Amino acid sequence: MTSIFRTVMGADFERLHPRLQRRFSVGTASGRACTGRGVMDRVWHGRSFAKPFLALGGTRNILVPRQGRDVPFVIENVPYTDTFGRETVSFVRTFRFPSRACRFDAQMVLSPKGDRVLDYLGTHQHLASELHFRAEPDGSLLIRSGEHRFREGPVDARVPELLGAEAEVRESFDESTGGFRIRVRVVNRYLGPLFGYEGRFTVTYADVGVCGVRPGLRPVREEVRA
């Protein structure tokens, strides 16, 4: 058994920088969790029309309704088995702004066909996105989102392009500093850039069997629909 990221990337996984390979090998098979701590040089928003959407998403830990520079940052990647028996890896990001901390929560699982990763967003997993992973020539990792779906009760609907957004994540390892660099952009096809952040962090690894899954890391509600 291997990590969900190695499974979905196949041979392309071997083209990643070795430090990225280790970081994205977290899973129940390896028994390792990964915590990154650092500083986001910039957390930004798009034009003013984006603010109501970000504020609404912020109530469920989806996106971040604040912006700033030199923002302390933590990302927790912890593997566990969810209520439906699926291997899950948390991507819980905490941004510590001067006035208060904001979280951006996601839980990643492998699709039933094993050909993509599903990213369930927020405290109640109302939004789900397809993620596609690719190793770049320099050994960095590029992640792009695909279709988004909204799920609540009997509702299971594709989010239209006018309301949805495309996310792009670039993560790399910087040999000169011994740390990771990350850049995230969320863009609406018609309205332009909505949200993003960029900065740096270092990581530590822990044995999940020892550290466990801390309270509050898992979502309030889990969504079974893939």
Backbone as numpy.savetxt, mean C-alpha at the origin, in Angstrom:
# Nx Ny Nz CAx CAy CAz Cx Cy Cz
5.87 -22.87 -0.63 5.02 -21.67 -0.63 5.90 -20.43 -0.63
5.49 -19.38 -1.34 6.29 -18.18 -1.47 5.43 -16.96 -1.19
6.03 -15.77 -1.16 5.25 -14.57 -0.87 4.29 -14.27 -2.02
3.22 -13.53 -1.71 2.24 -13.20 -2.74 2.88 -12.34 -3.83
3.87 -11.56 -3.48 4.51 -10.66 -4.46 5.42 -11.44 -5.40
6.17 -12.38 -4.87 7.00 -13.23 -5.73 6.12 -14.08 -6.64
5.00 -14.55 -6.12 4.08 -15.36 -6.92 3.56 -14.58 -8.12
3.11 -13.36 -7.89 2.48 -12.59 -8.96 3.51 -12.06 -9.96
4.75 -11.83 -9.51 5.76 -11.30 -10.41 6.52 -12.39 -11.17
6.54 -13.61 -10.64 7.26 -14.68 -11.32 8.74 -14.39 -11.43
9.31 -14.70 -12.60 10.75 -14.51 -12.81 11.16 -13.05 -12.71
10.23 -12.14 -12.94 10.54 -10.71 -12.88 10.97 -10.29 -11.48
10.55 -11.05 -10.47 10.92 -10.74 -9.08 12.43 -10.75 -8.91
13.12 -11.64 -9.64 14.58 -11.77 -9.49 15.32 -10.56 -10.05
14.65 -9.70 -10.79 15.28 -8.50 -11.35 15.26 -7.34 -10.36
14.53 -7.48 -9.27 14.52 -6.44 -8.25 15.86 -6.39 -7.52
16.19 -5.22 -6.99 17.35 -5.10 -6.12 17.21 -6.11 -4.98
18.30 -6.75 -4.54 18.20 -7.76 -3.47 17.51 -7.26 -2.21
17.69 -5.98 -1.88 17.01 -5.46 -0.68 15.51 -5.36 -0.89
15.09 -5.07 -2.11 13.66 -5.06 -2.41 13.11 -6.48 -2.43
13.90 -7.43 -2.93 13.46 -8.82 -2.89 13.20 -9.26 -1.45
14.10 -8.88 -0.56 13.92 -9.27 0.84 12.68 -8.60 1.42
12.53 -7.32 1.13 11.40 -6.58 1.68 10.06 -7.14 1.21
9.98 -7.54 -0.05 8.72 -8.05 -0.59 8.63 -9.58 -0.52
9.49 -10.17 0.31 9.36 -11.59 0.63 8.62 -11.80 1.94
8.16 -10.72 2.56 7.39 -10.88 3.80 6.15 -11.72 3.50
5.83 -12.60 4.41 4.68 -13.47 4.20 4.61 -14.52 5.28
3.55 -15.30 5.24 3.40 -16.34 6.25 4.44 -17.45 6.07
4.90 -17.66 4.84 5.91 -18.69 4.60 7.25 -18.29 5.21
7.65 -17.05 5.01 8.92 -16.59 5.58 8.80 -16.33 7.08
7.58 -16.04 7.52 7.37 -15.74 8.94 7.90 -14.39 9.35
8.20 -13.52 8.37 8.79 -12.23 8.68 7.80 -11.09 8.46
7.88 -10.11 9.34 7.19 -8.83 9.16 8.24 -7.77 8.94
7.85 -6.68 8.31 8.78 -5.60 7.98 8.17 -4.27 8.40
8.94 -3.47 9.13 8.50 -2.14 9.52 9.48 -1.11 8.99
8.95 -0.12 8.26 9.78 0.96 7.73 9.53 2.24 8.50
10.60 2.94 8.83 10.50 4.22 9.53 11.36 5.25 8.83
10.81 6.43 8.60 11.57 7.45 7.91 10.84 8.77 7.88
11.10 9.54 6.84 10.53 10.87 6.69 10.06 11.05 5.25
8.85 11.55 5.09 8.38 11.92 3.77 8.76 13.38 3.54
9.59 13.59 2.52 10.01 14.95 2.20 8.82 15.84 1.90
7.81 15.23 1.28 6.63 16.02 0.90 5.41 15.13 0.85
4.33 15.56 1.46 3.00 14.97 1.29 2.15 16.07 0.67
1.60 15.82 -0.51 0.95 16.90 -1.25 -0.47 16.53 -1.69
-1.23 17.57 -2.01 -2.58 17.43 -2.56 -2.64 18.12 -3.91
-3.64 17.75 -4.70 -3.89 18.43 -5.94 -4.67 19.71 -5.70
-5.40 20.15 -6.70 -6.15 21.39 -6.60 -7.26 21.27 -5.54
-7.86 22.39 -5.21 -8.78 22.47 -4.07 -9.97 21.52 -4.18
-10.37 21.18 -5.41 -11.53 20.29 -5.57 -11.27 18.92 -4.96
-10.00 18.55 -4.77 -9.67 17.23 -4.23 -9.90 17.16 -2.73
-9.93 18.29 -2.05 -9.97 18.28 -0.59 -11.19 17.57 -0.01
-12.41 17.78 -0.54 -13.56 17.06 0.04 -13.44 15.54 -0.10
-12.90 15.07 -1.23 -12.73 13.63 -1.42 -11.69 13.06 -0.46
-10.60 13.81 -0.27 -9.57 13.37 0.66 -10.08 13.37 2.09
-10.86 14.39 2.44 -11.41 14.45 3.79 -12.36 13.29 4.06
-13.19 12.97 3.06 -14.11 11.83 3.20 -13.32 10.54 3.32
-12.33 10.34 2.46 -11.52 9.13 2.54 -10.77 9.02 3.85
-10.36 10.17 4.39 -9.62 10.16 5.64 -10.40 9.61 6.81
-11.73 9.67 6.75 -12.55 9.13 7.83 -12.46 7.62 7.92
-12.03 6.97 6.84 -11.88 5.52 6.81 -10.43 5.10 6.50
-9.50 6.00 6.76 -8.07 5.72 6.53 -7.78 5.38 5.07
-8.41 6.11 4.17 -8.13 5.99 2.74 -7.56 7.32 2.26
-6.36 7.32 1.76 -5.62 8.52 1.40 -5.36 9.36 2.67
-4.85 10.56 2.50 -4.45 11.38 3.65 -4.96 12.80 3.42
-5.80 13.34 4.31 -6.40 14.64 4.08 -5.53 15.84 4.48
-4.26 15.60 4.80 -3.36 16.69 5.18 -2.14 16.70 4.27
-1.40 17.80 4.32 -0.19 17.90 3.54 0.90 18.58 4.36
2.14 18.37 3.95 3.23 18.98 4.70 4.58 18.51 4.17
5.62 18.97 4.81 6.99 18.60 4.46 7.69 18.02 5.68
8.66 17.14 5.40 9.45 16.49 6.47 8.52 15.84 7.49
7.64 15.00 7.00 6.62 14.34 7.84 7.13 12.98 8.28
7.28 12.73 9.58 7.67 11.39 10.05 6.67 10.34 9.57
7.21 9.17 9.23 6.43 8.17 8.50 6.77 6.78 9.00
5.75 5.93 9.12 5.93 4.52 9.46 5.07 3.69 8.53
5.62 2.60 8.00 4.83 1.65 7.23 5.00 0.27 7.85
3.88 -0.41 8.09 3.87 -1.73 8.74 3.40 -2.78 7.74
4.29 -3.69 7.38 3.98 -4.80 6.48 4.01 -6.09 7.29
2.84 -6.53 7.70 2.73 -7.69 8.57 1.85 -8.74 7.91
2.35 -9.97 7.74 1.52 -11.01 7.14 0.63 -11.70 8.17
-0.56 -12.10 7.73 -1.46 -12.85 8.59 -2.48 -13.55 7.70
-3.27 -14.43 8.27 -4.35 -15.10 7.56 -5.66 -14.43 7.94
-6.40 -13.95 6.94 -7.61 -13.20 7.26 -8.77 -14.13 7.61
-9.94 -13.54 7.86 -11.12 -14.30 8.29 -11.50 -15.37 7.28
-11.17 -15.16 6.00 -11.58 -16.07 4.94 -10.46 -17.02 4.52
-9.40 -17.09 5.34 -8.33 -18.05 5.10 -7.31 -17.62 4.07
-7.33 -16.34 3.67 -6.39 -15.85 2.65 -5.16 -15.25 3.30
-3.99 -15.54 2.73 -2.79 -14.86 3.20 -2.91 -13.38 2.86
-2.65 -12.54 3.84 -2.80 -11.09 3.71 -1.54 -10.42 4.22
-1.14 -9.34 3.57 -0.02 -8.52 4.05 -0.52 -7.10 4.24
-0.36 -6.57 5.45 -0.79 -5.21 5.72 0.16 -4.19 5.11
-0.39 -3.11 4.61 0.38 -1.93 4.19 -0.26 -0.75 4.92
0.04 -0.63 6.19 -0.54 0.42 7.02 0.50 1.52 7.18
0.17 2.70 6.64 1.09 3.84 6.64 0.58 4.90 7.61
1.45 5.37 8.50 1.11 6.41 9.45 1.98 7.64 9.19
1.33 8.78 8.97 2.01 10.05 8.74 1.79 10.91 9.98
2.87 11.29 10.64 2.75 12.04 11.89 2.93 13.54 11.63
1.80 14.18 11.31 1.78 15.62 11.13 1.85 16.30 12.50
2.28 17.57 12.55 2.40 18.26 13.85 1.11 18.26 14.67
-0.04 18.41 13.99 -1.31 18.50 14.73 -1.87 17.14 15.12
-1.68 16.13 14.24 -2.17 14.79 14.55 -1.63 13.80 13.53
-1.76 12.53 13.85 -1.32 11.48 12.94 -2.47 11.08 12.01
-2.13 10.75 10.77 -3.10 10.24 9.81 -2.64 8.89 9.31
-3.59 7.98 9.10 -3.27 6.65 8.59 -3.85 6.44 7.20
-3.11 5.66 6.42 -3.56 5.23 5.09 -3.40 3.72 5.09
-4.53 3.00 5.20 -4.52 1.56 5.40 -4.82 0.80 4.12
-4.10 -0.29 3.93 -4.39 -1.22 2.84 -3.98 -2.61 3.29
-4.71 -3.60 2.79 -4.40 -5.01 3.04 -4.34 -5.70 1.69
-3.25 -6.40 1.42 -3.06 -7.00 0.10 -3.20 -8.52 0.17
-3.93 -9.06 -0.82 -4.10 -10.50 -0.96 -3.87 -10.88 -2.41
-3.58 -12.15 -2.64 -3.42 -12.66 -3.99 -4.78 -12.94 -4.59
-4.97 -12.60 -5.86 -6.24 -12.88 -6.53 -6.45 -14.38 -6.63
-7.71 -14.83 -6.78 -7.96 -16.28 -6.87 -7.17 -16.98 -7.97
-6.91 -16.29 -9.09 -6.14 -16.88 -10.19 -4.64 -16.75 -10.00
-4.22 -15.98 -9.01 -2.80 -15.80 -8.74 -2.08 -14.94 -9.75
-2.84 -14.14 -10.53 -2.21 -13.33 -11.58 -2.09 -11.86 -11.22
-2.59 -11.46 -10.07 -2.49 -10.07 -9.65 -2.72 -10.00 -8.14
-2.37 -8.86 -7.59 -2.61 -8.60 -6.17 -3.84 -7.71 -6.03
-4.67 -8.02 -5.07 -5.84 -7.20 -4.76 -5.53 -6.36 -3.54
-5.80 -5.07 -3.63 -5.48 -4.11 -2.58 -6.80 -3.62 -1.98
-7.11 -4.07 -0.77 -8.33 -3.65 -0.08 -7.99 -2.43 0.78
-8.70 -1.33 0.56 -8.35 -0.06 1.16 -9.26 0.30 2.33
-8.67 0.90 3.35 -9.42 1.49 4.44 -9.79 0.56 5.57
-10.44 1.13 6.55 -10.81 0.38 7.76 -11.89 -0.66 7.50
-12.72 -0.43 6.46 -13.84 -1.34 6.20 -13.75 -1.99 4.81
-12.65 -1.80 4.12 -12.40 -2.43 2.82 -13.53 -2.19 1.82
-14.08 -0.95 1.84 -15.11 -0.61 0.87 -14.57 -0.53 -0.54
-13.29 -0.18 -0.69 -12.67 -0.05 -2.00 -11.64 -1.15 -2.20
-11.62 -1.70 -3.42 -10.63 -2.71 -3.77 -10.04 -2.36 -5.13
-8.72 -2.47 -5.24 -8.04 -2.15 -6.48 -7.17 -3.32 -6.92
-7.07 -3.49 -8.23 -6.09 -4.43 -8.77 -4.73 -3.74 -8.81
-3.69 -4.47 -8.45 -2.34 -3.92 -8.51 -1.48 -4.78 -9.43
-0.66 -4.11 -10.22 0.24 -4.78 -11.15 1.67 -4.37 -10.83
2.55 -5.37 -10.66 3.92 -5.16 -10.21 4.89 -5.39 -11.37
5.94 -4.54 -11.43 6.95 -4.71 -12.47 8.31 -4.25 -11.96
9.33 -5.05 -12.25 10.70 -4.66 -11.94 11.22 -3.75 -13.05
11.83 -2.63 -12.67 12.41 -1.70 -13.63 13.87 -2.06 -13.92
14.43 -1.56 -15.02 15.81 -1.92 -15.38 16.84 -1.62 -14.28
16.57 -0.60 -13.44 17.52 -0.25 -12.39 17.31 -1.05 -11.10
16.40 -2.03 -11.13 16.15 -2.85 -9.95 15.08 -2.31 -9.03
14.49 -1.17 -9.38 13.42 -0.61 -8.57 12.10 -1.31 -8.89
11.10 -1.04 -8.07 9.79 -1.67 -8.24 8.77 -0.61 -8.64
8.00 -0.92 -9.67 6.91 -0.06 -10.11 5.59 -0.80 -9.87
4.67 -0.16 -9.17 3.34 -0.72 -8.92 2.32 0.23 -9.50
1.42 -0.29 -10.33 0.35 0.52 -10.90 -1.00 -0.12 -10.57
-1.97 0.71 -10.29 -3.31 0.20 -10.01 -4.08 -0.01 -11.29
-5.03 -0.94 -11.23 -5.92 -1.20 -12.35 -7.34 -0.84 -11.97
-8.27 -1.73 -12.21 -9.68 -1.48 -11.93 -9.93 -1.30 -10.44
-10.84 -0.38 -10.11 -11.27 -0.15 -8.72 -12.73 -0.57 -8.60
-13.06 -1.18 -7.46 -14.44 -1.56 -7.21 -14.87 -1.07 -5.82
-16.15 -0.67 -5.74 -16.75 -0.25 -4.47 -17.68 -1.35 -4.01
-17.53 -1.73 -2.73 -18.35 -2.82 -2.20 -18.91 -2.45 -0.84
-20.22 -2.52 -0.74 -20.91 -2.27 0.52 -22.22 -3.02 0.49
-22.40 -3.98 1.41 -23.61 -4.80 1.41 -23.75 -5.51 0.07
-24.93 -5.41 -0.57 -25.12 -6.09 -1.85 -24.48 -5.36 -3.03
-23.98 -4.15 -2.80 -23.41 -3.35 -3.90 -22.00 -3.83 -4.22
-21.77 -4.08 -5.49 -20.43 -4.44 -5.99 -20.30 -3.80 -7.37
-19.75 -2.59 -7.41 -19.77 -1.82 -8.64 -18.37 -1.31 -8.99
-18.10 -1.27 -10.28 -16.85 -0.69 -10.76 -16.89 0.82 -10.56
-15.83 1.39 -10.02 -15.77 2.84 -9.83 -15.53 3.49 -11.19
-16.41 4.40 -11.64 -16.22 5.02 -12.96 -14.95 5.87 -12.98
-14.40 6.05 -14.18 -13.14 6.78 -14.34 -13.23 8.21 -13.81
-14.41 8.83 -13.94 -14.55 10.20 -13.49 -14.33 10.32 -11.98
-14.72 9.30 -11.23 -14.59 9.33 -9.77 -13.35 8.60 -9.27
-12.83 7.69 -10.07 -11.70 6.89 -9.65 -10.37 7.59 -9.91
-9.30 6.88 -9.63 -7.97 7.43 -9.81 -6.99 6.29 -10.05
-5.89 6.63 -10.70 -4.83 5.66 -10.94 -3.67 5.96 -9.99
-3.21 4.94 -9.31 -2.09 5.10 -8.38 -0.83 4.52 -9.00
0.27 5.21 -8.79 1.57 4.73 -9.24 2.54 4.84 -8.07
3.19 3.73 -7.75 4.15 3.66 -6.65 5.50 3.24 -7.22
6.54 3.99 -6.90 7.90 3.62 -7.27 8.71 3.49 -6.00
9.30 2.32 -5.80 10.12 2.08 -4.62 11.48 1.57 -5.05
12.53 2.10 -4.44 13.88 1.72 -4.81 14.76 1.67 -3.57
15.94 1.06 -3.75 16.91 1.04 -2.65 18.08 1.92 -3.04
18.46 2.82 -2.13 19.52 3.78 -2.36 20.80 3.28 -1.70
21.75 2.82 -2.49 23.00 2.29 -1.96 23.78 3.34 -1.17
23.67 4.59 -1.56 24.47 5.64 -0.92 24.02 5.92 0.52
22.74 5.70 0.80 22.22 5.96 2.14 21.88 4.69 2.90
21.80 3.57 2.20 21.42 2.32 2.85 19.96 2.27 3.23
19.13 3.05 2.52 17.71 3.07 2.82 16.88 3.01 1.56
15.57 3.01 1.73 14.63 2.92 0.63 14.10 4.31 0.27
13.80 4.49 -0.99 13.13 5.69 -1.48 11.77 5.29 -2.01
10.78 6.14 -1.80 9.43 5.85 -2.30 8.81 7.12 -2.86
8.06 6.95 -3.93 7.30 8.05 -4.52 5.94 7.53 -4.93
4.89 8.18 -4.49 3.52 7.76 -4.75 2.76 8.93 -5.38
2.04 8.63 -6.47 1.19 9.63 -7.12 -0.18 8.99 -7.39
-1.24 9.71 -7.04 -2.61 9.28 -7.32 -3.22 10.34 -8.22
-3.63 9.91 -9.42 -4.05 10.87 -10.45 -5.39 10.44 -11.03
-6.30 11.41 -11.17 -7.56 11.18 -11.88 -7.34 11.53 -13.35
-7.81 10.67 -14.23 -7.56 10.85 -15.66 -8.08 12.18 -16.19
-9.17 12.67 -15.62 -9.78 13.90 -16.12 -9.44 15.13 -15.27
-9.25 14.92 -13.98 -9.07 16.04 -13.06 -7.62 16.28 -12.68
-6.74 15.35 -13.04 -5.33 15.55 -12.77 -4.88 14.99 -11.42
-3.70 15.41 -10.93 -3.15 14.88 -9.69 -4.05 15.17 -8.48
-4.22 14.13 -7.63 -5.07 14.28 -6.44 -4.26 14.28 -5.15
-3.24 13.41 -5.08 -2.56 13.17 -3.81 -1.26 12.43 -4.08
-0.30 12.62 -3.20 0.94 11.86 -3.33 1.89 12.15 -2.20
2.97 11.39 -2.16 4.02 11.64 -1.18 5.32 11.03 -1.69
6.44 11.52 -1.18 7.74 10.99 -1.56 8.71 11.21 -0.42
9.60 10.24 -0.24 10.56 10.36 0.85 11.41 9.13 0.98
11.85 8.85 2.19 12.84 7.80 2.42 12.55 7.12 3.75
13.01 5.88 3.86 12.84 5.14 5.11 13.82 3.98 5.18
14.07 3.51 6.38 14.86 2.30 6.61 13.93 1.26 7.22
14.34 -0.01 7.16 13.44 -1.07 7.61 14.10 -1.97 8.65
13.26 -2.58 9.44 13.67 -3.65 10.35 12.73 -4.82 10.15
13.20 -6.01 10.43 12.40 -7.22 10.26 12.17 -7.88 11.62
11.05 -8.56 11.72 10.71 -9.24 12.97 10.05 -10.57 12.66
10.15 -11.49 13.58 9.50 -12.80 13.48 8.03 -12.62 13.87
7.11 -12.88 12.93 5.69 -12.70 13.21 5.22 -13.62 14.33
5.83 -14.80 14.43 5.47 -15.72 15.49 5.76 -15.16 16.87
6.69 -14.23 16.93 7.05 -13.59 18.20 6.30 -12.28 18.40
6.30 -11.43 17.37 5.69 -10.10 17.52 4.18 -10.12 17.33
3.67 -11.08 16.55 2.24 -11.16 16.30 1.73 -10.00 15.47
0.42 -9.87 15.41 -0.25 -8.77 14.69 -0.84 -7.85 15.75
-0.30 -6.66 15.83 -0.72 -5.77 16.92 -2.18 -5.36 16.77
-2.86 -5.07 17.88 -4.25 -4.60 17.82 -4.37 -3.34 16.98
-5.40 -3.27 16.17 -5.65 -2.11 15.35 -5.02 -2.16 13.98
-4.20 -3.17 13.71 -3.55 -3.25 12.40 -4.50 -3.83 11.35
-5.31 -4.79 11.76 -6.27 -5.38 10.83 -7.48 -4.48 10.67
-8.20 -4.58 9.55 -9.37 -3.72 9.33 -10.53 -4.10 10.26
-11.45 -3.17 10.39 -12.65 -3.40 11.18 -13.51 -4.45 10.52
-13.62 -4.39 9.18 -14.42 -5.32 8.40 -13.58 -5.85 7.24
-13.70 -7.14 6.96 -12.97 -7.75 5.86 -13.94 -8.11 4.73
-13.51 -7.91 3.51 -14.34 -8.15 2.33 -13.89 -9.43 1.65
-14.84 -10.34 1.41 -14.52 -11.62 0.81 -14.47 -11.55 -0.71
-15.22 -10.63 -1.31 -15.31 -10.58 -2.77 -13.97 -10.16 -3.39
-13.50 -10.96 -4.35 -12.20 -10.72 -4.96 -12.37 -9.96 -6.27
